[in-house]
């Protein structure tokens, strides 16, 4: 049943090719970004989940004063 529906759509063979190209392009671009990203930025982002909210509040209060 599905095969008959898909056969009726003109240009349906382009959809899997297009989706594969988008998928591969995304991961190539992501890989290039990872290689070119600054070490300081990567280290900063990796430490973010481990930081205390208390430490951030203290820093914000110190900046206000």
C-alpha positions as CSV (number, residue, x, y, z in Angstrom):
1,X,0.0,0.0,0.0
2,X,2.7,2.5,1.0
3,X,4.8,1.6,-2.1
4,X,1.9,2.5,-4.3
5,X,1.4,5.8,-2.6
6,X,5.0,6.7,-2.8
7,X,5.2,5.7,-6.4
8,X,2.5,8.3,-7.2
9,X,4.6,11.2,-5.8
10,X,6.7,12.8,-8.5
11,X,10.3,13.3,-7.4
12,X,10.0,11.1,-4.3
13,X,13.5,9.6,-5.0
14,X,15.1,13.0,-4.1
15,X,13.9,13.0,-0.5
16,X,16.2,10.3,0.8
17,X,19.2,11.7,-1.1
18,X,18.4,15.2,0.2
19,X,18.0,14.0,3.8
20,X,21.3,12.1,3.6
21,X,23.1,15.2,2.3
22,X,21.7,17.4,5.1
23,X,22.7,14.8,7.7
24,X,26.3,14.4,6.4
25,X,26.7,18.2,6.0
26,X,25.5,18.9,9.5
27,X,28.1,16.5,11.0
28,X,30.9,17.7,8.8
29,X,30.2,21.3,9.8
30,X,29.9,20.3,13.5
31,X,33.3,18.4,13.2
32,X,35.0,21.5,11.7
33,X,33.6,23.7,14.5
34,X,34.8,21.3,17.2
35,X,38.3,21.2,15.7
36,X,38.5,25.0,15.3
37,X,36.8,25.9,18.7
38,X,39.0,27.7,21.2
39,X,40.3,25.6,24.1
40,X,39.3,28.3,26.6
41,X,35.7,28.3,25.3
42,X,35.5,24.5,25.5
43,X,36.9,24.5,29.1
44,X,34.5,27.3,30.2
45,X,31.5,25.4,28.8
46,X,32.6,22.1,30.4
47,X,32.9,23.7,33.8
48,X,29.5,25.4,33.7
49,X,27.4,22.4,35.0
50,X,29.8,22.1,38.0
51,X,29.6,25.7,39.2
52,X,27.7,26.5,42.3
53,X,24.8,28.9,42.1
54,X,26.0,30.3,45.4
55,X,29.4,31.2,43.8
56,X,27.6,33.0,40.9
57,X,25.4,34.9,43.4
58,X,28.4,36.1,45.3
59,X,30.1,37.2,42.1
60,X,26.9,39.1,41.0
61,X,26.7,40.8,44.5
62,X,30.3,41.8,44.3
63,X,29.8,43.4,40.9
64,X,26.8,45.4,42.2
65,X,28.7,46.9,45.1
